[in-house]
Amino acid sequence: MDDLSGRLGARHRRLSILGVRFLPGLIFVPILNVRNLRFGLAEGPTFLRAIHRLRHDVYVREFRFFDPVLYPDGILADEFDGMGMHAVAAQGEDVVAALRLALHSERGFPLQGVIPEFKAPKPPEQTGEVSHLVIAKAFRRRREDGLYGAESYLKIAQGGILPNAGPLSDHMKKRWGPLLTLGLFKVLYQHSRRLGLESWLMLAERSLYQVLNRYGLPFRQVADPLGGPEGPRPCLLLLNDLEKSLRLFDPRLFAEFTDGLEREYRP
């Protein structure tokens, strides 16, 4: 844990020298021209507690993935929350979305708690595990958006609601993509590069796996889905592959992901 704190602390001190703006509890970065939203890394107990409450609102109260009786304090947290970083989207003083990146520690990775025999890429210090994507209900306004706001961007065959064939409506053509999700991933991508990470692990639900690949984040399934073919997929993404994919298939999104990243970390 001391080594992890040192890695993060040293990097944050250097960022302040480079002129990245530090506000109380949150490092803000520009992204995707989303009005009234700010994206950045959460720091300090106030923002972390806001993330825990948002998780409880969505995972416990709304979707009932956990028994509310077990979480009477309105907080949903685990032992990996202090082992890495949390990207957040904030509107005013409210955290409206969050995504965690757990770094390697003496506990290993969260995925190894689910699949004990799973072997993380070596060296593990160059890998992080993405998890706990959570988006406030107010930002999933369409009934078909689902837990991650993903389903309305996928075809029916992929678990979404778009037609498998034929033209899209004018409304759907104008929708750029799942901006909250992409914004959070941009934050984690940039800070992963600053920390010297080379790959991400993720246990991804089918819809999230599909939508991330559709938008150029080429997560690769590395083990059987848990609980059957519709279950969450253990995945791996090489950051070099992410950069190549975005540069080739979506130069505009590649430019967004690298905007604000210091020259020495750019691909």
Secondary structure, 3 states (H helix, E strand, C coil): CHHHHHHHHHHHHHHHHHCCCEECCEEEECCCCCCCCEEEEECCHHHHHHHHHHHHHHHHHHCCCCCHHHCCCCCCCCCCCCCEEEEEEEECCEEEEEEEEEECECCECHHHHHCCCCCCCCCHHHEEEEEEEEECHHHCCCHHHCCCCCHHHCEHHHCCCECCCCCCCHHHHHCCCCHHHHHHHHHHHHHHHHCCCCEEEEEECHHHHHHHHHCCCCCEECCCCCCCCCCCEEEEEEHHHHHHHHHHHCHHHHHHHHCCCCHHHCC
